[in-house]
Amino acid sequence: MADHGTVEYATATGNDYPAHEQTYESFVKYAFDGSIHVINLLLGLTVGGVLGHWFMAIPVFLIAIIGLIAALGSGSKTPSYVAFALSFLIFGFTALS
């Protein structure tokens, strides 16, 4: 049988832990931005389909797309937060009117 010694990652050749960290951070960011985008699209579909205000749903869809593009381009979560807040405000305004 093969000898199974302890693996020392700090001294191993080809240690790519920083690359793994970067991949994980990118995955978390894309998952967050994508989730917020889907929530915004669902808010738009709720405004248009359930509440029957398709004229007010169009800005929600545009805000969702612009927010996603800005978030992916800038690397910040702020555009996603702003897009969600604006979409939710439109949803609330439409639901109460």
Phi and psi in degrees as a GROMACS rama.xvg file:
@    title "Ramachandran Plot"
@    xaxis  label "Phi"
@    yaxis  label "Psi"
@TYPE xy
-76.2918  152.567  ALA-2
-81.7883  123.041  ASP-3
-107.204  88.6703  HIS-4
-87.9804  176.116  GLY-5
-75.7779  142.811  THR-6
-95.3505  128.296  VAL-7
-107.785  105.578  GLU-8
-73.0447  -26.3668  TYR-9
-70.3828  -28.603  ALA-10
-109.176  0.481491  THR-11
-70.6762  144.556  ALA-12
-79.858  143.533  THR-13
79.3517  22.9598  GLY-14
-71.1934  115.26  ASN-15
-116.894  40.0336  ASP-16
-59.0413  -40.9793  TYR-17
-59.6503  -35.7251  PRO-18
-66.98  -37.4688  ALA-19
-65.2865  -42.3507  HIS-20
-61.4267  -43.587  GLU-21
-64.4877  -39.7431  GLN-22
-63.9622  -42.3901  THR-23
-64.4714  -44.7654  TYR-24
-62.7408  -39.411  GLU-25
-65.0268  -42.1558  SER-26
-61.899  -44.7491  PHE-27
-63.2838  -41.0749  VAL-28
-65.635  -46.4473  LYS-29
-66.0488  -36.7493  TYR-30
-65.7212  -40.5093  ALA-31
-65.4031  -50.6894  PHE-32
-61.7952  -41.116  ASP-33
-66.1342  -38.882  GLY-34
-65.0219  -44.0215  SER-35
-64.0594  -38.5191  ILE-36
-62.7448  -44.1493  HIS-37
-64.4022  -40.3152  VAL-38
-61.6728  -42.3894  ILE-39
-62.6133  -41.7784  ASN-40
-63.7192  -38.67  LEU-41
-66.3141  -36.3587  LEU-42
-63.3653  -41.3272  LEU-43
-63.2834  -41.9037  GLY-44
-67.0642  -33.2302  LEU-45
-67.0566  -44.0322  THR-46
-62.7413  -43.6023  VAL-47
-79.3592  -52.0728  GLY-48
-79.4728  -45.339  GLY-49
-82.6566  -46.6757  VAL-50
-86.373  -15.7133  LEU-51
78.488  21.2218  GLY-52
-112.071  72.3652  HIS-53
-65.6639  -27.6266  TRP-54
-64.8497  -33.3977  PHE-55
-84.4931  -17.2928  MET-56
-76.7506  -29.008  ALA-57
-60.118  -45.7794  ILE-58
-61.9629  -32.4656  PRO-59
-64.2491  -43.4826  VAL-60
-63.6521  -42.3749  PHE-61
-65.5407  -41.3025  LEU-62
-63.33  -39.9265  ILE-63
-62.5351  -43.5373  ALA-64
-68.0373  -45.553  ILE-65
-63.9217  -40.8238  ILE-66
-62.8795  -40.5262  GLY-67
-66.8762  -45.1726  LEU-68
-63.0322  -42.9623  ILE-69
-66.0375  -39.27  ALA-70
-67.0981  -42.4114  ALA-71
-70.5271  -33.345  LEU-72
-75.7859  -34.7592  GLY-73
-91.9324  -24.9546  SER-74
81.9222  10.557  GLY-75
-110.246  155.49  SER-76
-88.156  -10.8726  LYS-77
-58.4679  -45.7075  THR-78
-60.1056  -33.2772  PRO-79
-67.7236  -41.9712  SER-80
-62.8708  -43.5813  TYR-81
-65.6113  -43.5552  VAL-82
-62.3993  -41.2297  ALA-83
-65.1685  -43.13  PHE-84
-62.6535  -44.4659  ALA-85
-65.2602  -42.0777  LEU-86
-64.1951  -40.3022  SER-87
-68.2115  -36.3519  PHE-88
-64.6835  -41.9552  LEU-89
-63.3116  -42.5959  ILE-90
-59.9193  -47.5114  PHE-91
-64.346  -42.4253  GLY-92
-61.6123  -43.7654  PHE-93
-69.7547  -37.6915  THR-94
-68.853  -32.943  ALA-95
-85.43  -13.5019  LEU-96
